[in-house]
Amino acid sequence: MGQIEQGEGRFYIAGDGKDLAEITYRTEEATGNWVIDHTFVSEDLRGQGAGEKLVRAVVDKARAEQVKIVPQCPYAAHQFKKHAEYGDVLSS
């Protein structure tokens, strides 16, 4: 698995000139919260924890920037339920 890279409103893992995994988020204008709206992991990386690492990357960045997260994407929502330690950045 490659390194996690950061782009505008996304984190991703690239390889062979294409994105192998990606998580995207946008800023909610009214609240300033980040809304995680999409997570993708290619067949090449399935079962290797790539999705969890991408969610963790967004969580770590949100902590650093003191921003709350709305996990709209079903995968991200599942990760927030699975990891109680993400509660500090979960938007109420």
C-alpha positions in Angstrom: 0.0 0.0 0.0 1.3 3.4 -0.9 1.6 6.6 1.1 -1.5 8.7 1.9 -1.4 11.9 0.0 -3.4 15.0 0.6 -5.3 17.0 -2.1 -7.9 19.7 -2.0 -10.8 18.3 0.0 -9.4 14.8 -0.1 -6.9 12.2 0.9 -5.8 9.5 -1.4 -3.5 6.6 -2.1 -2.1 6.5 -5.7 -0.2 3.8 -7.6 0.4 3.0 -11.2 -0.7 6.5 -12.2 -4.2 6.2 -10.7 -6.0 6.6 -7.4 -6.2 3.3 -5.6 -8.2 4.7 -2.6 -9.7 8.0 -1.8 -11.8 9.8 0.8 -13.4 13.2 0.0 -14.9 15.9 2.2 -16.3 19.3 1.8 -16.8 22.2 4.2 -20.4 23.0 5.2 -20.8 26.7 4.7 -23.3 27.3 7.6 -21.3 25.4 10.2 -17.7 25.1 9.0 -18.0 21.3 9.6 -16.3 18.9 7.2 -18.7 16.5 5.6 -17.1 13.2 4.5 -19.2 12.4 1.4 -17.3 9.6 -0.4 -14.9 6.8 0.3 -13.4 4.5 -2.4 -11.0 1.6 -2.1 -10.0 -0.3 -5.2 -9.9 -4.1 -5.4 -6.1 -3.9 -5.3 -6.2 -2.5 -1.7 -9.3 -4.1 -0.3 -8.8 -5.9 3.0 -5.6 -4.0 3.8 -7.1 -1.3 6.0 -6.8 1.5 3.4 -10.2 2.9 4.1 -9.6 3.0 7.9 -6.3 4.8 7.3 -8.0 7.4 5.1 -10.7 8.1 7.7 -8.0 8.4 10.3 -6.2 10.9 8.2 -9.3 13.2 8.0 -9.8 12.8 11.7 -6.2 13.7 12.5 -6.4 16.8 10.2 -9.8 17.8 11.8 -8.2 17.6 15.3 -5.3 19.7 14.2 -7.6 22.4 12.7 -10.2 22.1 15.5 -13.0 21.2 13.0 -16.0 18.9 13.5 -16.9 16.1 11.1 -20.2 14.9 9.7 -19.6 11.3 8.4 -22.3 11.3 5.6 -20.6 8.5 3.7 -21.8 5.1 5.0 -18.3 3.7 5.4 -17.1 6.8 7.3 -20.2 6.6 9.5 -19.4 3.0 10.3 -15.8 3.9 11.2 -17.1 6.6 13.6 -19.3 4.0 15.3 -16.5 1.5 15.5 -13.9 4.0 16.9 -15.3 5.8 19.9 -12.0 7.8 20.1 -13.2 9.8 17.1 -16.0 11.2 19.2 -14.1 14.4 19.9 -14.4 15.5 16.2 -17.9 14.1 15.6 -20.4 16.9 14.9 -23.4 16.6 17.2 
